[in-house]
Amino acid sequence: MLNRPGPAAVDSISELAAKNGVDPSTLTRLGKRLGFAGFAELQDVFRRQVAQTQPFYSSRVQERVAEPVGIDDPQELIRIHAQSECQRVLKLANSLDADAVTRAVDAIVSARHVHVLAMRATYAFSHFFGTYLGTLRENVTILGVPGQGLTLELASLTPDDLLVAVSFRPYTRAVVAAVEVMKENGVPILALTDADSPIQVGPEHGTSVVIDEPFYFDSATSQFFAIQTILLAAARRLGPSAVAMVKRRERLDKALNVEIT
């Protein structure tokens, strides 16, 4: 683990145990022997070290390329990846702050207009979040679309609106700057980010939902799980109005002959 801190920072406990030829319980005992509550706290040390010292994209790809030869077998790759992602989701489910999710739903439901901002690799999250939420309530806009300047888009936000900002390491400078500017303008913020994020949102500016699992191009299940959880809770809170909104969308889809069934 010391020689290859990259995998130690991001692999699940089962993956690391398999690579090192030990039982997962051995890593748990190692964490406790070193004075931590368990393996998760020990792994956080590696995560912080890697975040501060290693290139983000190339180091991740290098680790994937250097995987054991056996992982070239498609069936084995599917099994290992599924097991790893399931463990990450379960870990997140146990650590996700229920009160923060409730505050996020409060903000989503009460806002006059919800604006969703994420860029680069995390744009997929904003598109998913904004598209799904737009089927449940009116006045939802996905920011950062091609052909539209971010400055012009942000200029329309007011304190009655909500900016949902999504950013994970490596953070996009424009999203971080947009959050700071909107805070100064009194616009409430809902930040979906990780524990070490430069997007700091206190109670006076909104709320944060911390998704403290590494985000990579090949590992985004935990982030989507958290976003889906928030949207599901919002749908339940909106209740009949959400159902009516979805039915309206369905009528429009049918009238426009959008879908093939």
Number of C-alpha atoms within 10 A of each C-alpha: 13 8 7 10 16 21 23 21 22 22 17 22 22 18 18 19 16 12 14 12 9 12 13 18 14 13 21 18 15 15 18 15 11 11 11 15 13 17 19 16 15 20 23 14 13 20 18 12 14 19 15 10 8 13 11 15 11 10 14 17 13 11 12 13 10 8 12 9 8 9 15 10 9 9 9 12 13 12 11 14 16 12 14 17 18 15 16 23 19 13 16 19 16 9 12 16 14 13 10 16 22 17 17 24 21 14 22 25 17 12 17 15 20 27 23 26 29 25 21 10 15 21 19 13 21 24 19 16 22 22 15 17 23 19 19 26 21 13 13 23 20 21 23 20 14 7 6 10 11 16 10 9 15 18 10 9 19 16 16 13 22 25 30 27 23 26 27 24 17 14 20 16 11 13 19 18 13 18 26 18 13 20 18 11 13 16 20 26 30 26 24 24 24 22 16 13 17 17 24 17 18 10 10 10 18 21 22 25 25 21 23 19 20 17 21 18 10 11 16 17 16 23 26 17 16 20 20 15 14 22 21 15 17 23 21 14 15 16 12 12 14 20 16 14 15 17 14 13 15 15 11 12 12 12 9 9 9 10 8 5 3
